[in-house]
Amino acid sequence: MSQAAVAPKGADAYECFEVTVENKIAHIQMKRPDAFNTMNKAFWRELPEIVRDIDANARARVIVISSTGKHFTAGMDLTVFGDGSLGGEMERGRRNSTIMNAALTLQKVFNCLDEARMPVLMAVQGGCIGGGVDFASACDIRYATKDAFFCVQEINIGMTADVGTFPRLPHLLPQGLVRELCYTGRRMGAEEAAANGFVTRVFENHEEMLKGVMDIAKEIASKTPLAVWGSKEMLNYARDHSIADGLKHIAVWQAGMYQGADMAEAFKAKAEKRDPDFDDLPPIKNPMGDVLGGS
């Protein structure tokens, strides 16, 4: 699988991201370190385009998101809302409706990580601030360097976080800790994040973290992508439903998606002392036969 496959526009197609695909691992790297990788308008446009293209075209079996520079991200770039485009001189009710729709639009950006059929791993160095916490909360697994910290910055600038922190964070951290972080806006360091399960592993530095995360991604990519997708689907569904609903959902999934060929290949590969060879996921197509994520 070539690196260019995921970015048909070319290597410099994106303002905020560098995207490569190698060994069935898609690496999406934020590339604006001089601006502390703030989330400008291009960020919100490019991220879902990239992730949905990877997913719809089955370009990879796992996604790794990392960053560059001192901080992972300083959060929302205030120019996103600073151009007066949210309602302007409209009647008050209509103006306020544009603000609500803007929040819903931003929420949908991070939903693409939850909805992707493959796991999304995030590697965090330095500060992961404000919208960065929303971003991290939408990923499957988070890793961090020793100097990393997480901060629900919105409370420090006089607003309530609105892009995903509140719906997702209580599923990832104890309620009391979530409330403390959200009410105080204090920093949660990497060790505290790991001790409370938000971060899976802490690495000494950025280089070691990327190597470690890529090793984990490689292990995931070696499994059958259909079973990995099924596992993500079940975990997300169980998070949002009762135990009874989750049990029924996995039964229905198995009845429709379970195929013995992958299991047979796994056993055969083990007996022959080789790596298994599984088919990739199929592209996602609409009823007209077009791939939903573009070319």
ABEGO torsion letter per residue (X at the ends): XBAAAABAAEAAABAABBBBBBGGBBBBBBABAAAGGBBBAAAAAAAAAAAAAAAAAGABABBBBBBBEABABAEBBAAAAAAGABGEABBAAAAAAAAAAAAAAAAAAAAAAAABABBBBBBBBEBBBEAAAAAAAABABBBBBAABBBBBAAAAAGBBBAAGAAAAAAAABBAAAAAAAAAAGBBBBAAAAAAAGABABBBABAAAAAAAAAAAAAAAAABBAAAAAAAAAAAAAAAABBAAAAAAAAAAAAAAABBAAAAAAAAAAAAAGBBBBBBBBBBBBBAAGBBAAEX
